[in-house]
Amino acid sequence: MEDGCSGTISTSTLTSIRPARAIALSFGAFIGGRIPVKALVDTDAFCKLGIGGILEDAVRLLGSELTECSRLPALPHMLRRGRLRKTYGSQACDSLAVIADEIPTLVQAGDTWLEKLTAIESIDPGEAQIFAAAADHGDFVVTGDKQALRALRNVEGFPAALAGRIVVMEAILFALCNSLGSDEIRLRVQSLMAADQMVSICFSDPNSDPLEGLRSYFENVIAEVAPLVLWDPRQGSGV
């Protein structure tokens, strides 16, 4: 996990869920016809978006509902007994585990994609499964693991296979601030401040515009992971 800090997280913004599905590169591209592509959510993104009370809103940006998304098979166990309890606190993890139980597990990728990733130390086995499955099935990847993305950018075939379908926290928060309002998102992510430095910096000052900070962070990520092409909510919006 990256960009996080240990600490007990309030569960006040954890919300109940329903499920989801995905589509294009731009924030406005899915208004209208929907393409049945789902989102694979990694553990880091699941926890942070869930604690921030924006998980369901995040996958809806991609045209999905949560029950149409996928997560790693081990996630519920990790939330109930693993290291995540130390990072986020037992109460938050218990609430997140209930949500995780309702989300289907990902469909295993074929060996062709997975074998390209198995020897890369910076990509853990769970993240490798998600990247490989997304490349195999044409899904979106919602991820908080920047280290894995920096390694993935050099793996033959993945930049083309996942072009426009890698979704990072900065892009999600930018899109939600535009669609739901910065004040609403600032209120929701208060409980996430202790777990994510980027969120804390962008949203801690009630008098500042978080969009400027999010734009700066997002552009830095774009540069760091090129030639991977990230899902960009600004495309087609003129923002």
MOVENHU-V382959 format. One record per residue. N is the residue number from 1. RES is the residue in one letter. SS is DSSP state (a for helix, b for strand, c for the rest). OMEGA is omega in radians with two decimals (NA if undefined). BURIAL is # if it has 16 or more other C-alpha atoms within 10 Angstrom, else .. Layout:
((N:RES:SS:OMEGA:BURIAL) (N:RES:SS:OMEGA:BURIAL))
This chain:
((1:M:c:-3.11:.) (2:E:c:2.98:.) (3:D:c:-3.09:.) (4:G:c:3.08:#) (5:C:c:3.11:.) (6:S:c:3.09:.) (7:G:c:3.13:.) (8:T:c:-3.05:#) (9:I:c:3.05:#) (10:S:c:3.13:#) (11:T:c:-3.03:#) (12:S:c:-3.11:.) (13:T:c:3.06:#) (14:L:c:-3.06:#) (15:T:c:3.02:#) (16:S:c:-3.04:.) (17:I:c:2.88:#) (18:R:c:-2.98:.) (19:P:c:-2.84:#) (20:A:c:3.10:#) (21:R:c:-2.88:#) (22:A:b:3.04:#) (23:I:c:-2.83:#) (24:A:c:-3.08:#) (25:L:c:-3.02:#) (26:S:c:-3.08:#) (27:F:c:-3.10:#) (28:G:c:-2.98:#) (29:A:c:-3.06:#) (30:F:c:3.05:#) (31:I:c:-3.04:.) (32:G:c:-3.13:.) (33:G:c:-3.14:.) (34:R:c:3.04:.) (35:I:c:-3.04:.) (36:P:c:3.06:.) (37:V:b:-3.09:#) (38:K:c:-3.13:#) (39:A:b:3.03:#) (40:L:b:-3.02:#) (41:V:b:3.14:#) (42:D:c:-3.01:#) (43:T:a:-3.12:#) (44:D:a:-3.13:#) (45:A:a:3.13:#) (46:F:a:-3.09:#) (47:C:a:-3.07:#) (48:K:a:3.11:#) (49:L:a:3.12:#) (50:G:a:3.12:#) (51:I:a:3.11:#) (52:G:c:3.13:#) (53:G:c:-3.08:#) (54:I:c:-3.10:#) (55:L:a:-3.13:#) (56:E:a:3.10:#) (57:D:a:-3.12:#) (58:A:a:-3.10:#) (59:V:a:3.07:#) (60:R:a:3.02:#) (61:L:c:-3.11:#) (62:L:c:3.11:#) (63:G:c:-3.03:#) (64:S:c:2.86:#) (65:E:c:-3.01:#) (66:L:a:-3.12:#) (67:T:a:3.08:#) (68:E:a:3.11:#) (69:C:c:3.09:#) (70:S:b:3.11:#) (71:R:b:-3.13:#) (72:L:c:-3.14:#) (73:P:c:-3.06:#) (74:A:c:-3.01:.) (75:L:a:-3.14:#) (76:P:a:3.11:#) (77:H:a:3.14:.) (78:M:a:3.13:.) (79:L:a:-3.08:#) (80:R:a:-3.05:#) (81:R:a:-3.01:.) (82:G:c:-3.07:.) (83:R:c:-3.11:.) (84:L:a:-3.14:#) (85:R:a:3.10:#) (86:K:a:-3.11:.) (87:T:a:-2.99:#) (88:Y:a:-3.11:#) (89:G:c:-3.05:#) (90:S:a:-3.10:#) (91:Q:a:3.12:.) (92:A:a:-3.12:#) (93:C:a:3.09:#) (94:D:a:3.11:#) (95:S:a:3.12:#) (96:L:a:-3.13:#) (97:A:a:3.10:#) (98:V:a:3.09:.) (99:I:a:-3.10:#) (100:A:a:-3.14:#) (101:D:a:-3.09:.) (102:E:c:-3.10:#) (103:I:c:-3.13:#) (104:P:b:3.04:#) (105:T:b:-3.09:#) (106:L:c:3.07:#) (107:V:c:-3.07:#) (108:Q:c:3.11:.) (109:A:c:3.04:#) (110:G:c:-3.07:.) (111:D:a:-3.06:.) (112:T:a:-3.13:.) (113:W:a:-3.06:#) (114:L:a:-3.11:#) (115:E:c:3.11:.) (116:K:c:-2.99:#) (117:L:c:-2.97:#) (118:T:c:-3.09:.) (119:A:c:-3.08:.) (120:I:c:-3.05:.) (121:E:c:-3.09:.) (122:S:c:3.10:#) (123:I:c:-3.09:#) (124:D:c:-3.05:.) (125:P:a:3.13:.) (126:G:a:3.12:.) (127:E:a:3.10:#) (128:A:a:3.10:#) (129:Q:a:-3.11:#) (130:I:a:3.13:#) (131:F:a:-3.11:#) (132:A:a:3.14:#) (133:A:a:3.12:#) (134:A:a:3.11:#) (135:A:a:-3.10:#) (136:D:a:-2.98:#) (137:H:a:3.11:.) (138:G:c:-3.10:#) (139:D:c:2.95:#) (140:F:b:3.02:#) (141:V:b:3.03:#) (142:V:b:-2.98:#) (143:T:b:3.02:#) (144:G:c:-3.04:#) (145:D:c:-3.12:#) (146:K:a:3.13:#) (147:Q:a:3.11:.) (148:A:a:3.12:#) (149:L:a:3.12:#) (150:R:a:3.08:#) (151:A:a:-3.09:.) (152:L:a:-3.06:#) (153:R:c:-3.11:#) (154:N:c:-3.09:.) (155:V:c:-3.07:.) (156:E:c:3.05:.) (157:G:c:-3.06:.) (158:F:a:3.10:#) (159:P:a:3.12:#) (160:A:a:-3.07:.) (161:A:a:-3.06:#) (162:L:c:-3.09:#) (163:A:c:3.11:#) (164:G:c:-3.06:#) (165:R:c:3.03:#) (166:I:b:-2.99:#) (167:V:b:-3.10:#) (168:V:b:-3.08:#) (169:M:a:-3.09:#) (170:E:a:3.14:#) (171:A:a:3.13:#) (172:I:a:-3.12:#) (173:L:a:3.09:#) (174:F:a:-3.12:#) (175:A:a:-3.11:#) (176:L:a:3.05:#) (177:C:a:3.12:#) (178:N:a:-3.06:#) (179:S:a:-3.08:.) (180:L:a:-3.13:.) (181:G:c:-3.10:.) (182:S:a:-3.13:#) (183:D:a:3.13:.) (184:E:a:-3.14:.) (185:I:a:3.10:#) (186:R:a:3.12:#) (187:L:a:-3.08:.) (188:R:a:-3.01:#) (189:V:a:3.11:#) (190:Q:a:-3.10:#) (191:S:a:3.14:#) (192:L:a:-3.06:#) (193:M:a:-3.07:#) (194:A:a:-3.04:#) (195:A:a:-3.06:#) (196:D:c:-3.09:#) (197:Q:a:3.14:.) (198:M:a:3.12:#) (199:V:a:3.14:#) (200:S:a:-3.12:#) (201:I:a:-3.06:.) (202:C:a:-2.99:#) (203:F:a:-3.03:#) (204:S:c:-3.13:.) (205:D:c:-3.08:.) (206:P:c:-3.12:.) (207:N:c:-3.12:.) (208:S:c:3.10:.) (209:D:c:-3.11:.) (210:P:a:-3.10:#) (211:L:a:-3.14:#) (212:E:a:3.11:.) (213:G:a:3.13:#) (214:L:a:3.11:#) (215:R:a:3.14:#) (216:S:a:3.10:.) (217:Y:a:-3.09:#) (218:F:a:3.13:#) (219:E:a:3.06:.) (220:N:a:3.11:.) (221:V:a:3.11:#) (222:I:a:-3.12:#) (223:A:a:-3.08:.) (224:E:a:-3.01:.) (225:V:a:3.08:#) (226:A:c:0.28:.) (227:P:c:2.98:#) (228:L:c:3.10:#) (229:V:c:-3.10:#) (230:L:b:2.94:#) (231:W:c:-3.03:#) (232:D:c:-3.11:#) (233:P:c:-3.12:#) (234:R:c:-3.06:#) (235:Q:c:3.14:.) (236:G:c:-3.11:.) (237:S:c:-3.11:.) (238:G:c:-3.14:.) (239:V:c:NA:.))
